[in-house]
């Protein structure tokens, strides 16, 4: 009977997530003021939007890479030395950067609406 209980407990420990790592799609935008963007004209807003989209794609790729790395490390840690899995750090730094960029994108989009740039 004990053998039957041991396997589910071990498997559940392996698949229980201890890491706080997030995927890029799970990161929410951090609210950014629209004030600095309102004074820009439509061309400048479009340029800013393009650079932010590029930065968001790069940051999203970094967040996803860190997520995969963290999850792989977590799995290996659970297999080799389970207590160490509780010290896996996650990808908070990368997600914070992505959240900020997403917030800036939302602010630029709002400025474009206020300045009647979006048709």
Secondary structure as GFF3:
##gff-version 3
##sequence-region A 1 119
A	DSSP	alpha_helix	2	15	.	.	.	ID=ss1
A	DSSP	three_ten_helix	24	26	.	.	.	ID=ss2
A	DSSP	alpha_helix	35	38	.	.	.	ID=ss3
A	DSSP	alpha_helix	42	80	.	.	.	ID=ss4
A	DSSP	three_ten_helix	82	87	.	.	.	ID=ss5
A	DSSP	alpha_helix	92	114	.	.	.	ID=ss6
###
